Amino acid sequence: MQSWFTFELDGNECRVEKEDTHRSLASYLAELDPVFRRFAEHDAWNGGLLVIMGDLEGDRHRFRVIDAGLILLPMLAGRQIWTSEGIRSTEPDHPVNLAFEGSHFECGDDRNASLTALMFEGYYRPDLRRQGQTSDQFDSIIAHTANVPAIRDAAAQVFASTEQLRHEAAIKAERAGQESTVWTGRQDIFGDRFTKQLFRMKDKSPFSYVDDRKRRFHQPGTIVELLKLKKQYPNARFVAGATEIGRLSHEVEWPSLLSLEGVKELSSSITTEEAWEIGAAVPLTQVAELIGRECVAFSKILRRFASLAIRNRATLGGYLATAWPRGQLSPLLMAMNARVLLLSEEGERNAPISQFFDGRGGTILSPGEIVRSIIIPRSTESALAARGVTASLCDTYTSAPRRSLAAPYATAAFCFELRDRVIAKARLAYSGIGEAPLRAREVEEFLAGKVYQEKTIFEALPMLIETVEVSDTAGDHAEYRKTLTATLLQKFFFQHPTPESIRAKELTATGEFAKLDHPFFDAVAP
């Protein structure tokens, strides 16, 4: 077992030797060089300390913005890290750096550093195509004081330049029948120093590291190896994205950490006509990239979860294992009738996510057991036909003090499967009002078999208020939380009034602030 490893920092090899397995990248950088002294103070709930991580995700090379305070050092072995300082010094004429010349973003140095990282990731994102995505890219900045119009204008120019590059590369690739490699990011169309180094990266290899206090970090390559290590180190803690571990690393001691990131079975996903099976170690951002276009509700609620830097690291399996009572994603997974597959040395078992939480702030996971994958049913035409329904209406809503980086008051998700205009099945799920996410079972039974119309929904509201209880652990605003259970269902109906009106009606002023569907670069524009 080795006591050292290397990773690339701002284009140069950085050797780490005998450093604490609990130490964060931010803590390490703060002592590495005075130029990184801003990393000494970290607050994840105030936007965090953002850097860029270069990684290989399956067969796709990606730059992802992450919070340096929420990633442990051993997780960087074999990876690339770019700081804003490194981005500025490596290629001063890079479009991202040029955007800051003479800018008036009205941010301090720390915010400008975060802006650099966010704009850098956006520049290389193959899916960042529309101006409506700008708010999501800069969510941890726009939530604070900043000159938002100036940020939007600069971002539009930067992202338009990369879209033009991608368009020109696609024209050339089309002649060779390789156009898809351009739009999926499998081809290096930039040829700058950043991407040249990124595209040299290899797959993760099994890795074991021990620090000077004899604490261990293991990154196995298969499930078999993972379970063997768990048997060898029964007190070891499983980690994947480790955003929660990073937050607690100064408060809790773990003699051994077992990383799930290198386990291929947990880091990949399978798509069939009926469902998506998503590995437990797949980050939330990648989940959205896989299912977001078809399951719009998932992308919608994910934008309200934490921040982009956290979503790039947090995994779906890790999210479920934390059993956060106010979690925004659980209600949607429950409403979609998703299931979770659990794995241990004794074998595999599965359960609906609605039965995964034990009601006491925990889960049904037994010692030594891990979340293997999550199965989310699809609503394709053939999948609906197999379930004997003609339409599926699904959406989710959350109420919180602010758009991002805030604990919500309550979150609701609703799924109505219809047979013509009759409700075949209704699933109503909530979080934030009890010790665990829950389903409104009595109301679901009441709705089944009735016509989907305003009268039916309004008849269900008193029952919803009466049967869904707000626990003492739900915190302040108990009456408001109870009211939300009904008002959010009303909002759902008014946005989905008939089976034919699948597309939700816009009830907010979002459209006034950005041209949501306007591209950064239009190839047919003069």
N, C-alpha and C positions, 0 to 999 in steps of 0.2 A: 504494500500500500504506500503510495507516494505522498510526500509532504509538500509538494509544490505543483503548480500548474501555470499555464500561460494563457493570456488572451490578448487581443489587439486593442490598444488604446490610442485613439487618434492616429491610426496608421502605423504604429510601432508596437513591437512585441513587448508585453509587460509580464514580468515573472512575479508570481505570488508564492511566497514560501512561508510555511508554518503560521499563516494568518488564521485567526479565529473563524471557525465555520459559521458562527453567528454574525459575523461582521458584514455590514452592508457595503455596497459599492460607494455610497455617498461618504460614509465614514472613512473608507480607505482613501478616496480621492482627496478629502480634506487634509489629510496628513502627508499625501504624496508630494504635493507641490503647492507653494503659496498661491499660484494662479487659480487653484481650485478651492480657495478658502470659503467660497459661498456655499459649498456642500456641507459645511459644518453644522448648519441649522436646517433641520428637516421637519416639514409639517405636511403630511399627505393630504390633509383636509383643507390645505390652503394652496393647492395646485401641485405640490411636490417639487422635486428637483429633477428636471427632465433631461435625459440623454437619449441618444439613438443606439439601438442594438441591431447589429447585422446578424442575420441568422438564416439557416436553410430550413424551410418548412416543407417537408416532402421533397418535391422537385422544383420548388419555387424559392428563389432568393428574395428576401424581404428586409427592408429597414423598418423597424418598429420603435416608436417613442416609448420609453419606459421611465418609471420613477426610480432614480438611483438609490433612494432611501428604502425601497421596498424589494430589493433583490439582493440575495446573499452572494458573497464573493465566489464560492465554488460553482455557482450556477453559470458563471461566465466562462468557464474553461472551454477553450476552442472557439469562442465567439468574438465578435467585434463590438467595440464601444466607441462612439463618437460624441464628444462634448461640443458645446457651442463654440468654445475656444478653439478646438481642433478643426471644426468646420470652417471657421473664419480664416484660420492661418493656412490651411491646406490648399484651398482654392479661393482666393479673395474675389475672383471674378465670377464665381458661381452665382446663378440667378438669385438664390436665397440671400447671399451676402449683399448683392447689389440692391435688393429690396429694402435694406436697412440704411442705405446711404441717403441722408437727408430726410429720413422718415420722421413722422411725428406721431408715434404710437402712444405717447404719454405713459410709458411704462418705465419702471426702474430697471437696473441692470439684471436683476434676477428674472423679472418678467420678460425682458428682451431675450435672455438666454433660453427661456422656455419657448418663446415665440420662434426663435431660430430652429429649435428641435422640431416643433410642430410643423413649421413650414417646410423643413427639410424632408420629413416623412411624407408630407402631402405632395411634394414635388415628385417623389418616386412612386407614389401609390398609383397602380394601374386602374383602380376603380374610382378615383376621385374625378368625376366628370362634370358635375353640375354645381352651380353656385349655391344651391340649397344645402350642399354638404359642408359648406364653409363653417357654419356654426358648430357642427359636430367635430370638425377637425380642431377647432380652437376652443373647445368647451371649457377647459380649465383656465383660459385667459379671459374669455368674454364674461365669465361669472364674476370678474373683479373689475376694478376701475381700469379702463383702457379706452383708447380712441378706436372704437369698434369700426366705424366707417373707413378709417385709414388702414386698419388691418385687412378689412375685406378688399379694398382696392388693391393693396399690395399683393395679397394672396391671389386675386383674380389674374393679375399679370404674371405671377410666377407659375401658377397652374396652367395658364393658357400657353405659356412657352413649352411646358413639358407635353401638353396635349398636341401641340403642333409637331413636336419631335416624334411623338408616337404615331401621329397620322402619317407623316412622311415615311417613317420606318415601316408602317403597315402597307403602304403602297408598294414599297420594294419587296417586302416579304410575301405579298399576295402573289407576285409573279412566280415565286418558288413554292407556293402552296403552304406557307408557314405563317400566315397572318395571325393565327390564334396565339402564337408564342409572344407576339408583341403586346396584345391586349391582356394577356394573363401575367405578364411580367417574367416569362421564362427566358426572354432574350434581353441581353444588355444593349439597349438602344442609345445609352448615354455615352459610354466609353470614357467616363471621367475616372479620377483616381478612386473615388468612393465605390463606384460600381465594379471597377476592375478587381478591387480587393474583395468585394462582396461575392462576386461570381467565382472566386477561387475557393470558397468555403466548401467543406466536406460534411458528410453526415456525422451526427453525434456518435461518438464511440463510448463503450462502457468505461467508466471512470470511477476511481476511488481515491479519496483524499483524507488525510488525518492532520489535525492541527497540533500545535505544541502542547495542548491540554488533553491530547488523546481522544478528542471528539472526532467522529467520523462523518464523512459525506460520501454516499454511494449513488452512482447513476448507472443502474443496470440497463442492459439492452433488450431484455425479454421479460415477460411475465414470470416465467419459470425462475429466472435469476432473482427477480424481485421478491418472490415468495420465499425463496431459499434464504435471502438476506434477512427477511422479516423473522424467519424462524431462528436464525443465528443471533439476531439482535431484537428480541421481543419488545424492548422498550423504545425501539426506533420510531421516529415520526415520519409519516408519509408527507412529501411535499411535491407540488407541481409548479404552479405559477408563484406560489409562496408569498403573495401580497400580504396575507394575514400573518404569516410567519415573520416576514420582514418587519411588520409593525410591532410584534411582540418580542423580537430577538434580544432586546435588552432586559426583558422582564422574566423570561422563561429559559430554562436550561434543558437542552436535548442532547443526550450523549451521542446519538446517531440520527442522521437524517437520510431518508431513502427517497431519492428523486424519481418521479414518474416520467420526466420529460423525455428521457432516452428510450423508454419502452415503446416500441413501434406499435404494438397492439393498442396502447392507450392513447397514442398521439395521431391516430388516423381515423377517418370516418368512411362509412359506406352509405351509398344512396341507392335505394330500390324504388320501385313504382309505388310502394305502399308506405315507406317510412325512411327516415334518416337514422342511422345508428352512429352516434357521435362519441368518440373516445373520451374518457374522463379527463385526459390531460390536454385536450384541445382548447386553446385559449378562446375566450368569448368573442374576440374580434374575428377569429377564423370561423367560428360557428356562424356569425352573422354573414360572412362572405359566402358561406355554403348555402344557408337557407333563407337569407334575408330578402331576396327578391321575390321568392314564392311566399314566404311567411313574413309579411310586412310588419305584423304586430311584434315579432321578435326584434327586428331592427329598431322599431319605434321605442320599445321599452328599454332596450339596451342603451340607447342614448341617454337615458335618465339614470343609468347605473354608474356610480362612481365617476371616473374620468377616463379619457381615452388611454392614458398611460397605464392605468390599472386594468382596463379591459384588454389591453394588449398582452397582459401577463396572466390575469386571473383565468382559471379554467372552469368549465361547466361542472365537472365532477367535484372540484374543490369548493365551488360555490355551494353546491348542495350539501356537502359534508359539514360546512360550517353551521348550517341550519339557522341562519339569521331570521328571526321572527318577522322582520320588516323587509326582507328581500324582495326586490321588484320582479325577479324572473320566475320565482316559484309559482305564483298564481297562474301565469300563462302556461307553464309546463303542465300544471294540473288541469287547466281548462282544456288543453289539447290532448289530454289523456295519455301523457308521456309515461314511460316506464323506465326504471333504473335497473341495470344488471349489476349484481354484486358478486365479488370473487374472493375466495380464500383457499387455503390448502384443502379444505373439506369439499370444495366444489363451487358451483355457481348457482345463484338463485336470482329471481327478479321480482319486482313489486311495482305497482303503480306509484308514481311520485306522491300522489295524494295519501299514500300509506307509508311513505318513507320517513316522515317526521313523527316523533313519538309523542308530541304534545307537551313535553316537559323541557323544551329547548334543545332536544337532542335528536338523534336519528336511530333507525333500527340496525345500524352498522354494529357488528359484533367485533371484539378485539381481533386484530389481524386481518380484518376484511376490508376490501377497498371497493370503491365504485369503479367498475370496469368500463361501462358505457351507458349512454342515455339513448333510448329509442323514442323518437318523436314521429307520430303518424303524420302523413302528408294528406292533402286534400285535392289530389289530382282527380280527374274525371273517373279513372278506373278505380282509384281508392275509395271514392265516394260510392260508386256503384257496388263495390264489394261490401260496403257497410250498409247498403240498402237505403241510401239517402241521396237527395238531388242537389243539395246546396249546404255549404258550411259557412256560417258567419262567425268570425273570431276577431276579438280586439282586446286591448288592455289599456288601463289608465292608472295614473298615479297622482297623488296629491302630496306636495312637499313644500317646505319653506322656500326652496330655490330650485333652479333647474338641475344642477349637478352638485355632487359632493355634499349631499344633505340626506339625513335619514328621513324617509317619507312618513307622512301621517298614516297613509293607507294606500294599498295598491289592489286593484281588482282586475280580473280577466274573465271574459265570458266567451263561451263557444256554444252556438246553437246549430245543431244538425237538423236540417229540415227535410221532410218528405213532402214535396210540393210546398204548401204553406203551413203544414202541420209540423209542430216541434217533435221530432223523433227523440232527440236527447238534448238536454241542456246541462251545461257544466258552468257553475258560478264559483269562482275561487277568490280568496282574499288573503292578504298578509298585512301585518301591522296592527291588527285588532286583537290578537291573541298571543299565546305563548308559542304558537307555530302557525304556518300557513294552513288554511282550512277550506273545505268545500261547504257550500250551503245546500246540504243534501235534501232537506225538507222542501225547499223552494224548487229544487231541480225536479223532484217527484211531482210537485204540483204543476209545473209547466209542461211536463211530458204529455203528449197527446193533444195539447191545445193548439189553437190556431195562433200563429205568430202575428200578433197585431197589438196595437196600443192598449186596448182593453185588457188583454191577457197580462201584459207587463205591469200595468197599473194595479191589477188585482193581486199581483205577487208582492208588491212593495210592502204592504203592512206585515205580511208574513216574514219578509226579509228582515225588517226592523225588529220584529218580535223574537225571531229564532236565532239570529246571529248575535252572540254575546261578545262584548268588549271586556277583556280580562284586565285585572288590576295591573298586570305587567306591561300593558300597552302604552303606559305613560300618560302624559297630559292630553287634553283635548278629547276625552273619552266620548262625549256626546257628539262632537264633530266627526270622530271616526265612525261612530254608529250611523250617523246621517249619510256619510259617504257611501256606505254599502248600498244604499238605495239610489242616491243621486247619480252615482257612476253607472248603475244599470240603466237609469233613464237616459243618460248621455249616450250609452251604447245603442239603445233603440233608436234615438233620434239621428244617430249617424248611420244606422243600418236599418232604415224603416221597412224595407221589403227585400225578399230574396234577390230581386233583380238589381237592387242598389247595393252591390257588394262594396263598391268604392265608397269609403267614408266621406261624408260631407265635412268641409272645413268649417269648424265653429270658432276658430281663434283668428288672431290678427297676424299669424305667421307670414302670410303672403304679402303683407304690407312692407316687410322689412328686407325681403330678399326675393329675387326671381328664382324660385325654387327649381324650376325645370330648365333654366337658361344655362347652356353649356359655357364653359370657360373659353372654348375654342370651337368655332363653327366652320367646318371645312368648306361649306358652300357660301359663306358670307363673303362679300366683296372685300 
